[in-house]
Amino acid sequence: MKSEAEAVIAAYQKALADARATAQATVKETTDRLTAEAAERQRLAGIELAQRTTEAEKAIDAAKQRALGDLRIVAIDVARAAIARLAGGDTNEAEIAAAVDATLGARA
């Protein structure tokens, strides 16, 4: 009877050890899977953020170019008006545009 009890206890302890090992393996597999999924989500978010950043930089550059183009037009109009008022005569559009372009080019 004692040997039967020892056999039952040994079987119980083995079953308990096996259950613990199975639980630990399941926890490790789940942790590894969740870590991989999180890394993939982070990688995809990084790609999306890089794409959005590139698009935003392009939009900013386009807006800047439009603003600079508008600035050139306004500068030519102001220079023409100032010359006409100060000199009281006709203005040479090509010369004014060249002077504005040279000034804007020197500041770029």
ChimeraX attribute file (.defattr): number of C-alpha atoms within 10 A of each C-alpha:
attribute: neighborCount
match mode: 1-to-1
recipient: residues
	/A:1	6
	/A:2	7
	/A:3	8
	/A:4	9
	/A:5	10
	/A:6	11
	/A:7	12
	/A:8	12
	/A:9	12
	/A:10	12
	/A:11	12
	/A:12	12
	/A:13	12
	/A:14	12
	/A:15	12
	/A:16	12
	/A:17	12
	/A:18	12
	/A:19	12
	/A:20	12
	/A:21	12
	/A:22	12
	/A:23	12
	/A:24	12
	/A:25	12
	/A:26	12
	/A:27	12
	/A:28	12
	/A:29	12
	/A:30	12
	/A:31	12
	/A:32	12
	/A:33	12
	/A:34	12
	/A:35	12
	/A:36	12
	/A:37	12
	/A:38	12
	/A:39	12
	/A:40	12
	/A:41	12
	/A:42	12
	/A:43	12
	/A:44	12
	/A:45	12
	/A:46	12
	/A:47	12
	/A:48	12
	/A:49	12
	/A:50	12
	/A:51	12
	/A:52	12
	/A:53	12
	/A:54	12
	/A:55	12
	/A:56	12
	/A:57	12
	/A:58	12
	/A:59	12
	/A:60	12
	/A:61	12
	/A:62	12
	/A:63	12
	/A:64	12
	/A:65	12
	/A:66	12
	/A:67	12
	/A:68	13
	/A:69	12
	/A:70	12
	/A:71	14
	/A:72	17
	/A:73	14
	/A:74	13
	/A:75	18
	/A:76	21
	/A:77	15
	/A:78	13
	/A:79	18
	/A:80	19
	/A:81	14
	/A:82	13
	/A:83	16
	/A:84	13
	/A:85	11
	/A:86	9
	/A:87	10
	/A:88	10
	/A:89	9
	/A:90	10
	/A:91	15
	/A:92	10
	/A:93	13
	/A:94	10
	/A:95	12
	/A:96	18
	/A:97	18
	/A:98	12
	/A:99	15
	/A:100	19
	/A:101	15
	/A:102	11
	/A:103	12
	/A:104	14
	/A:105	9
	/A:106	8
	/A:107	7
	/A:108	5
